Amino acid sequence: MDDPQVYRRLALLEQQVRLLSERLEVPCPTFGSDVGVTASGAFENGVPAEVVGLARSGNKIAAIKLYRELTGAGLREAKEVVDPL
């Protein structure tokens, strides 16, 4: 019973926990999906690598849009995360 929507939702929730942990400066728990995440570079400072790549290539609007889609963040929060990248 592998439902891709369940896994996607779980990944989004894990990302939100990572962001909250970073903002509150508390240790983030390790999730089952974290295996190999840091080694593969899937996240950089809690931000998905795809978002970082878009921002650094000068496509900040697409980076903000993708960040919002992946995390459920509002426009202001997404802009605050993407702008310094």
KAZI-V127633 format. One record per pair of residues at least 12 apart in sequence whose C-alpha atoms are under 6 Angstrom apart, sorted by sequence separation. I is the first residue (numbers start at 1). J is the second residue. D is the distance in whole Angstrom. If there is no record, write none. Layout:
<<I & J & D> <I & J & D>>
This chain:
<<51 & 63 & 5> <64 & 78 & 5> <64 & 79 & 6> <12 & 71 & 5>>
